[in-house]
Every structure is written in C-alpha cells, then in structure tokens.
C-alpha cells in the first residue's frame, strides 16, 4: 500500500484523478516496484474513502498510461514506466527516435525566447559574444512519463523567428529542416552523471539530488558549422544509452 495521502474532498480535481495521481507518484518514485500487486479495488476504496467506480476510473487511467496491468482473476499489478532506449551515435531527435521505437512522445515547452549569448555559447556557436540566441527548454515525455529536460541554444540570426514557433507537437529538427533548410549531420556528444536540482527534480518527478544522465552535444549542419548547443538531463532510472564500439 502506498503512503496514504488524503483525498481533498473540497478540491475541484475529481476524486479518481486524485487517486490516480497518488498511485502514479508511488510508482514513479519507486515506492511501488514493477510487478508489485496493487491493493484490491475494495481495499483502495476503504483506504481513501472512495467508491468502487472512482477506484476503477483511477486504475483505468493508469492502465491507459502503461503504468499498471490488469490480470483477470489476479488483480492489478505495477507495470512501471518503459525505459527510453536511445542510440547515442545516431543524430536523430528525441521525437523521431522514440516514435520509431513505438513510444508515444509528448513535449511541454518550459521556456522559449531570445537572449544574449554568453562567452562560452558564442565561442561554441562561432558567433560574436552577446549576439542574440534563441533559448529553448522543453520537458520531454515518453508513454506519458517525464523522461528528460532538454535545453537548446541556437543563433537567433540564423533561425530568425524560431522563438515564435509552436514546438510542443513537432520535431525541432524537422522545423529547422523545413523552415530554415538546416540538416543536422554530426557533432560531438558527452555523457556524464549529474544530480537533480530542485527545479529539474520537480519537472521529472524525482527527489532533489536523484541521479540523472546529462547529455551535452554540439551539433553541426551540412555546411560543417556548429548550429546548436544541446543539453539534456535524463532520468537515470528510465533511460538507456546504446553505444556501438569497434577496434581502432
């Protein structure tokens, strides 16, 4: 049984949605491990003071998200979030790569606007220090679960008007290709361990200090010039990076 949180009877949020959120948090925080059985509908109803109908609605929502599975005659079991399996040396965007692997992908834009470049950003993008850049920060989801926070920095001169694009339901690289004629052809990537700060912990549904995988990349266009600085912080418990190696 997950830690009991009271259902807020005066809240405008439906009871079933509150219960679904309680169970979802218990699953994503690891309190309920994969393959663990959930309490019966009757037990959940008694614990949280809810009708059988509300409990069934909550479990149905979690099943639709892929977080639980129902087994006839046995009950409901934790399925756990799927892991995002990414191939590091392929230059494909998050949206395209996971969609092709059968995941449902969603994006929430956290920040999108124009700012002055820092010294480091200007050096890496090969633009004058202080020149305008578009900053984009997005929360990426796979199968309804938050996977990473991704930060992108590109030249506002080269990508004029990008800050006005709706980037929640599309691949950024497809927008850069169709609207600006820029194709990503290669780059340099680095992976390191990082700890979730308070803001990223909140976005990713983990505790502050939880382990993350930080992927940093400088990506080049077809003209050989760097066009994008990309940094993403992935949940370490939901992400696998594949790397192929060969003898020199």
Residue pairs with C-beta under 8 A, 6 or more apart in sequence:
1 39
1 43
1 47
2 22
2 23
2 25
2 26
2 31
2 32
3 26
3 31
4 47
4 48
5 22
7 15
7 18
7 19
7 48
7 49
7 50
8 18
9 15
11 18
14 54
14 57
15 50
15 54
16 50
16 53
16 54
16 55
16 57
16 58
16 61
17 58
17 61
19 44
19 48
19 50
19 54
19 55
19 58
20 57
20 58
20 59
20 61
20 62
22 48
23 32
23 38
23 58
23 59
23 62
23 67
23 68
24 62
24 65
24 67
25 31
25 205
26 32
27 62
27 67
27 68
27 78
27 80
27 81
28 81
28 145
28 205
28 206
29 205
29 206
29 207
30 237
32 38
32 78
33 78
33 80
34 78
34 79
34 80
35 77
35 78
35 80
36 77
36 78
37 74
37 75
37 76
37 77
37 78
38 44
38 59
38 68
38 75
38 76
38 77
38 78
39 47
40 75
41 52
41 55
41 56
41 59
42 52
44 50
44 55
44 58
45 51
45 52
45 54
45 55
48 55
59 68
59 70
59 76
62 68
63 69
63 70
63 76
65 143
65 144
65 145
66 79
66 81
66 82
66 143
66 144
67 78
67 79
67 80
67 81
67 144
67 145
68 76
68 77
68 78
68 79
69 76
69 77
69 79
70 76
70 77
71 77
81 142
81 143
81 145
81 238
82 103
82 142
82 143
82 145
82 238
83 238
83 239
83 240
84 98
84 103
84 142
84 147
84 148
84 234
84 238
84 239
84 240
85 101
85 240
85 242
86 94
86 97
86 98
86 239
86 240
86 241
86 242
87 97
87 241
87 242
87 243
87 244
88 189
88 191
88 215
88 241
88 242
88 243
89 189
89 243
89 244
90 97
91 184
91 185
91 186
91 187
91 219
92 173
93 171
93 172
93 173
93 174
94 105
94 140
94 148
94 150
94 232
95 105
95 107
95 170
95 171
95 172
96 171
96 173
96 174
98 105
98 142
99 105
103 142
103 143
104 142
104 143
104 144
105 140
105 141
105 142
106 140
106 141
106 144
106 168
106 169
107 138
107 139
107 140
107 141
107 167
107 168
107 169
108 138
108 139
108 141
108 168
109 136
109 137
109 138
109 167
109 168
110 137
110 138
110 139
110 149
110 203
111 135
111 136
111 137
112 134
112 135
112 136
112 137
112 163
112 167
113 134
113 135
113 163
114 132
114 133
114 134
114 135
114 156
114 163
115 132
115 133
115 135
116 130
116 131
116 132
116 133
117 125
117 127
117 128
117 129
117 130
117 131
117 132
117 133
117 153
118 129
119 129
121 133
121 153
121 229
122 128
122 129
122 130
122 131
123 129
124 218
124 226
124 229
125 133
125 153
125 154
125 155
125 226
125 227
125 229
126 225
126 226
127 133
127 155
127 157
131 155
131 156
131 157
132 155
132 156
132 157
133 153
133 154
133 155
133 156
134 152
134 153
134 154
134 155
134 156
134 159
134 162
134 163
135 151
135 152
135 153
136 151
136 152
136 153
136 154
136 162
136 163
136 167
136 172
137 149
137 150
137 151
137 152
138 149
138 150
138 152
138 167
139 146
139 148
139 149
139 203
139 204
140 146
140 147
140 148
140 149
140 150
140 232
141 147
142 238
145 205
145 238
146 203
146 204
146 205
146 235
147 204
147 234
147 235
147 238
147 239
148 204
148 232
148 233
148 234
148 235
148 239
149 200
149 203
149 204
149 232
149 233
150 230
150 231
150 232
151 230
151 231
151 232
152 172
152 228
152 229
152 230
153 228
153 229
153 230
154 162
154 227
154 228
154 229
155 227
156 162
156 163
158 180
158 182
158 227
159 176
159 180
159 182
162 175
162 176
162 179
162 180
165 175
165 179
167 175
173 184
176 182
176 183
176 184
176 227
177 183
182 221
182 222
182 227
183 221
183 222
184 219
184 220
184 221
184 227
184 228
185 220
185 221
185 222
185 224
186 219
186 220
187 217
187 218
187 219
187 220
187 226
187 228
188 217
188 218
189 215
189 216
189 217
190 215
190 216
190 217
191 213
191 214
191 215
191 216
191 241
192 213
192 214
192 216
193 211
193 212
193 213
193 214
193 236
194 211
194 212
194 213
194 214
194 233
195 209
195 210
195 211
195 212
196 204
196 206
196 207
196 208
196 209
196 210
196 211
196 212
196 233
197 208
198 208
200 212
200 233
201 207
201 208
201 209
201 210
204 210
204 212
204 233
204 235
206 212
206 235
210 235
210 236
211 236
211 237
212 233
212 234
212 235
212 236
213 233
213 234
213 235
213 236
213 239
213 241
214 231
214 232
214 233
214 234
215 230
215 231
215 232
215 234
215 241
216 230
216 231
217 228
217 229
217 230
217 231
218 226
218 228
218 229
218 230
219 226
219 227
219 228
219 230
220 226
220 227
221 227
